[in-house]
Amino acid sequence: MIDVVSLVTLCQVAIKGGSKVIEKYRGKKLSEAQKELMIAAAKNGEFYILSVDEVPNWVRIERENFCDSKMQDPAIAVKYLDAFKNLCERGYIYHDGGILFRLTSAGFKKARELAAK
């Protein structure tokens, strides 16, 4: 299971990588889970990584939790955490502090393009 500290480091490394990150992912399409996260964040660009004992971490955007509502199927939360991690690797998300992550300018551009479709 990936923790918030690992996500912070991942986002920081990706943003510092700049054009190398863009080259790595150029031509690779976003998964459906990645698109869902980007579209949900298109308005205010905020992501929260939440955790509670005995269940996997999960992504929250505004009032929407990207996990099984009863926390009975951890695969759903993990799917969206993996998608979130990949968006960080692409340089679309940066860490703002604590459990708060935000879209970068490239992230807002991509999210709003997806939301407009």
Beta strands, then each sheet from edge to edge (+ up, - down):
strand 1: 46-52
strand 2: 55-61
strand 3: 64-66
strand 4: 93-97
strand 5: 100-103
sheet 1: 3+ 2- 1+ 5- 4+
end
